[in-house]
Amino acid sequence: MTRTPLALAAVAALALAGGALAPPGGAPRPAPPRHDAPPSPGGNVVVALCDGETTAEIPGVREGETPTPAQARDVAARLMAAWRAEHPDVAWDDGTGRTATGDASAGRLAQAEPRTQRQRGGAAGSAGAGGLPSGEQGELQRGHTYKAFSERDEQIWKLETEKFVREGHRVFHDAKAVGGTIGVSCDMCHPDAANTHPETYPKFQVQIGRVALLRDMINWCIQNPSRGKPLPEDDPRLKAMEAYILAQRQGTPIDYGKH
C-alpha cells in the first residue's frame, strides 16, 4: 500500500476528529483539527509539516515576522529531510504524471496566442470577456449542445484552460498569493505538485477526519504548514491550484479512495 503525500498524518488527528464522516441531520461539519506547531523556547517561528509531528525552527525569525524566500525554502528542505530520515520505508513520489510544468504551459500559450489573435480578426471574431469570441454564435453552435463548436473554438478553449493552469502554477509557487504568513509555498514540499496524487480523491483524509476532496486538502495545507486562512470554495486561487495539480497528473488513471 502506498501513501500519498497529503495523507501523512498522526493517528491523533483522526481521534481529535472523532472519526465521523458527517453529523446527523446534515448539520455543518466541525472545522478540521489544526496541527499547531509547538512554541520555540527562543521565540523563533516554528514550522510544522503536514504529518503534525515533524517541526523545524527558522533561526532569527520571530513570531509575527515573515521569513525570506531563502529561509522558507531552507526550513521546508530541512523538514522534508527529517521526515524522509524518519520514514525510510515510505515511498515519496517525486515525479508527476507529465513532464510539462506551468512554465512549459506558458511557453505553449505564448506560441499559440499570436496565431489565435489572427483567427479572431473581424468584428464577429474579436475576443470577448475571458478570451471567448464575442458577437453572435455561428450556425453550427446555435441551437446545439454537443459538438456545436469549430476547430477554432477548441483552440480558444485550450488557450483559456492553459491560462487557468498557469495561474494555478503561479499561486502554488507563491506563499503570499496563497495567503501564507510564514513564506512557505506549496511547491517547497511538493515541487511541480509532486506527490499530491489528485487522482486518488475523494478519499478519507486522516488529518481532516473525513472523506475529503482535493480542494479540502489544499485548504488544510494552507491553514497548517503555510499558516494561512482557508480559501472559500469559489475563490479563483483555489480553483486554479486544483486545476494545476490535476494538469500535472494528465494521463494518470483515476483511482479514488487509494492511499
C-alpha positions as CSV (number, residue, x, y, z in Angstrom):
1,M,0.0,0.0,0.0
2,T,1.4,3.4,-0.9
3,R,0.8,6.6,1.0
4,T,0.0,9.8,-0.8
5,P,1.8,13.0,0.2
6,L,-1.0,14.9,1.5
7,A,-2.1,11.9,3.6
8,L,0.8,11.8,6.0
9,A,-0.8,12.3,9.4
10,A,-0.7,11.3,13.0
11,V,-3.4,8.9,14.3
12,A,-4.1,11.6,16.9
13,A,-5.7,13.7,14.1
14,L,-8.3,11.1,13.5
15,A,-9.0,10.7,17.2
16,L,-9.5,14.5,17.5
17,A,-11.9,14.5,14.6
18,G,-13.9,11.6,16.2
19,G,-13.7,9.6,13.0
20,A,-17.2,10.8,12.0
21,L,-18.0,11.4,8.3
22,A,-20.7,13.9,9.0
23,P,-23.0,14.8,11.9
24,P,-26.6,13.5,11.6
25,G,-29.2,15.8,10.1
26,G,-27.0,17.4,7.6
27,A,-25.6,19.9,10.1
28,P,-22.3,21.6,9.2
29,R,-19.2,19.6,9.9
30,P,-16.9,20.8,12.6
31,A,-13.7,22.6,11.5
32,P,-10.8,20.2,10.7
33,P,-8.3,19.8,13.6
34,R,-5.3,22.1,13.5
35,H,-1.7,20.9,13.8
36,D,-0.3,23.9,15.6
37,A,3.4,23.8,15.9
38,P,4.9,23.9,19.5
39,P,6.3,27.2,20.6
40,S,10.0,27.8,20.3
41,P,11.8,28.5,23.6
42,G,13.7,31.2,21.9
43,G,10.6,32.8,20.3
44,N,11.5,31.8,16.7
45,V,8.9,30.8,14.1
46,V,8.3,27.0,14.2
47,V,7.0,25.3,11.0
48,A,5.1,22.0,11.2
49,L,5.0,19.5,8.3
50,C,1.6,18.1,7.3
51,D,2.1,15.0,9.4
52,G,1.6,17.1,12.5
53,E,4.8,15.8,14.1
54,T,7.8,17.0,12.2
55,T,8.8,20.5,13.1
56,A,11.7,22.9,12.5
57,E,12.6,26.4,13.6
58,I,13.6,29.3,11.5
59,P,16.5,30.9,13.4
60,G,16.4,34.6,13.9
61,V,12.8,34.9,12.7
62,R,10.4,35.8,15.5
63,E,6.7,35.0,15.6
64,G,4.8,37.6,13.6
65,E,7.8,38.2,11.2
66,T,7.9,36.8,7.7
67,P,10.9,34.7,6.6
68,T,12.7,35.5,3.4
69,P,12.1,33.1,0.5
70,A,15.6,31.6,1.1
71,Q,14.7,31.0,4.8
72,A,11.4,29.5,3.9
73,R,13.0,27.1,1.3
74,D,15.6,26.1,3.9
75,V,13.1,25.2,6.5
76,A,11.0,23.3,4.0
77,A,14.1,21.3,2.9
78,R,15.0,20.5,6.5
79,L,11.5,19.4,7.3
80,M,11.4,17.1,4.2
81,A,14.9,15.7,5.0
82,A,13.8,15.0,8.6
83,W,10.6,13.3,7.5
84,R,12.4,11.1,5.0
85,A,15.0,10.1,7.6
86,E,12.3,9.1,10.0
87,H,10.3,7.2,7.4
88,P,12.9,5.4,5.1
89,D,10.4,2.7,4.2
90,V,7.7,5.0,2.9
91,A,7.8,5.9,-0.8
92,W,7.6,9.6,-1.7
93,D,6.6,10.2,-5.3
94,D,8.9,12.9,-6.6
95,G,7.5,12.7,-10.1
96,T,4.4,13.8,-11.8
97,G,2.2,12.3,-14.5
98,R,3.5,14.7,-17.2
99,T,6.8,16.4,-17.9
100,A,5.1,19.8,-18.6
101,T,5.1,22.4,-15.8
102,G,3.4,25.7,-15.6
103,D,6.4,27.3,-17.3
104,A,6.0,24.9,-20.2
105,S,2.3,25.7,-20.4
106,A,3.3,29.3,-20.5
107,G,5.6,28.6,-23.4
108,R,2.8,26.8,-25.4
109,L,0.5,29.7,-24.6
110,A,2.9,32.3,-25.9
111,Q,3.5,30.4,-29.1
112,A,-0.2,29.8,-29.8
113,E,-1.6,33.2,-28.9
114,P,-0.4,35.2,-32.0
115,R,-2.0,32.7,-34.4
116,T,-5.2,32.8,-32.4
117,Q,-5.4,36.5,-32.4
118,R,-5.2,36.5,-36.2
119,Q,-8.0,33.9,-36.2
120,R,-10.1,36.3,-34.1
121,G,-9.9,39.1,-36.7
122,G,-13.1,40.8,-37.6
123,A,-16.0,42.1,-35.6
124,A,-17.7,38.8,-35.1
125,G,-14.4,37.1,-34.2
126,S,-12.9,39.6,-31.8
127,A,-12.2,38.4,-28.3
128,G,-14.7,39.0,-25.6
129,A,-14.5,38.6,-21.8
130,G,-12.5,35.6,-20.7
131,G,-10.9,35.2,-24.1
132,L,-14.0,33.8,-25.7
133,P,-15.2,35.1,-29.1
134,S,-17.7,38.0,-28.9
135,G,-20.6,38.5,-31.2
136,E,-23.3,36.2,-32.3
137,Q,-22.6,32.4,-32.4
138,G,-22.2,30.7,-35.7
139,E,-24.8,28.5,-37.3
140,L,-23.0,25.4,-36.0
141,Q,-23.3,26.5,-32.4
142,R,-26.8,27.9,-32.5
143,G,-29.4,25.5,-31.0
144,H,-26.9,22.8,-30.3
145,T,-25.1,21.5,-27.2
146,Y,-22.8,18.7,-28.2
147,K,-20.1,19.2,-30.9
148,A,-21.5,22.6,-31.6
149,F,-18.1,24.1,-32.0
150,S,-15.4,24.5,-34.6
151,E,-11.7,23.8,-34.6
152,R,-11.1,27.5,-33.9
153,D,-13.4,27.3,-30.8
154,E,-11.4,24.3,-29.5
155,Q,-8.1,26.3,-29.9
156,I,-9.5,29.2,-27.9
157,W,-10.8,27.0,-25.2
158,K,-7.4,25.2,-25.0
159,L,-5.7,28.5,-24.5
160,E,-8.1,29.6,-21.8
161,T,-7.5,26.3,-20.0
162,E,-3.7,26.8,-20.2
163,K,-4.1,30.3,-18.8
164,F,-6.1,28.8,-15.9
165,V,-3.5,26.1,-15.2
166,R,-0.7,28.7,-15.5
167,E,-2.4,30.8,-12.9
168,G,-2.6,27.8,-10.6
169,H,1.1,27.2,-11.1
170,R,1.8,30.9,-10.1
171,V,-0.3,30.7,-6.9
172,F,1.1,27.2,-6.0
173,H,4.7,28.7,-6.1
174,D,3.9,32.0,-4.3
175,A,3.4,32.0,-0.5
176,K,1.9,35.4,-0.5
177,A,-0.5,34.6,-3.3
178,V,-1.8,31.5,-1.5
179,G,-2.3,33.5,1.7
180,G,0.6,32.0,3.7
181,T,2.1,34.1,6.6
182,I,5.5,32.4,7.0
183,G,6.8,32.4,3.5
184,V,6.2,28.7,2.9
185,S,4.7,28.0,-0.5
186,C,3.1,24.7,-1.7
187,D,6.0,23.9,-4.1
188,M,8.6,23.9,-1.3
189,C,7.3,20.5,-0.2
190,H,5.7,19.5,-3.5
191,P,7.8,20.7,-6.4
192,D,5.7,20.9,-9.5
193,A,2.8,19.4,-7.5
194,A,4.8,16.1,-7.0
195,N,3.3,13.5,-4.6
196,T,-0.1,15.2,-4.4
197,H,-1.9,12.4,-6.3
198,P,-5.1,14.3,-7.2
199,E,-6.4,11.1,-9.0
200,T,-6.9,9.4,-5.6
201,Y,-9.5,11.9,-4.4
202,P,-12.1,11.7,-2.9
203,K,-10.7,9.7,-0.1
204,F,-10.7,9.5,3.7
205,Q,-8.1,12.0,4.9
206,V,-6.9,11.4,8.4
207,Q,-5.7,14.9,9.0
208,I,-9.3,16.2,8.4
209,G,-11.1,13.2,9.9
210,R,-13.5,12.6,7.0
211,V,-13.7,11.9,3.3
212,A,-12.2,14.9,1.5
213,L,-11.8,16.4,-1.9
214,L,-8.5,17.7,-3.3
215,R,-9.6,21.3,-2.5
216,D,-10.2,20.3,1.1
217,M,-6.6,19.1,1.5
218,I,-5.2,22.2,-0.3
219,N,-7.0,24.3,2.2
220,W,-5.8,22.2,5.1
221,C,-2.2,22.7,3.9
222,I,-2.7,26.4,3.5
223,Q,-4.1,26.6,7.1
224,N,-1.4,24.4,8.7
225,P,2.1,24.3,7.1
226,S,1.6,27.7,5.4
227,R,-0.3,29.3,8.4
228,G,-2.8,31.0,6.1
229,K,-6.6,31.2,6.1
230,P,-8.6,28.6,4.2
231,L,-9.8,29.9,0.9
232,P,-13.5,30.0,0.1
233,E,-14.6,27.2,-2.3
234,D,-15.4,29.7,-5.0
235,D,-12.0,31.5,-4.7
236,P,-10.3,31.7,-8.1
237,R,-6.9,30.8,-6.5
238,L,-8.2,27.6,-5.0
239,K,-9.8,26.6,-8.3
240,A,-6.7,27.4,-10.2
241,M,-4.4,25.4,-7.9
242,E,-6.7,22.4,-8.2
243,A,-6.6,22.7,-12.0
244,Y,-2.8,23.0,-11.9
245,I,-2.4,19.9,-9.7
246,L,-4.7,17.9,-11.9
247,A,-2.9,19.0,-15.0
248,Q,0.3,17.7,-13.6
249,R,-1.1,14.2,-13.5
250,Q,-2.5,14.2,-17.0
251,G,-2.9,10.7,-18.3
252,T,-2.9,9.1,-14.8
253,P,-5.9,6.8,-14.3
254,I,-8.5,7.8,-11.7
255,D,-8.2,5.6,-8.6
256,Y,-10.3,7.4,-6.0
257,G,-10.0,6.3,-2.4
258,K,-6.5,5.0,-2.7
259,H,-3.9,5.6,0.0
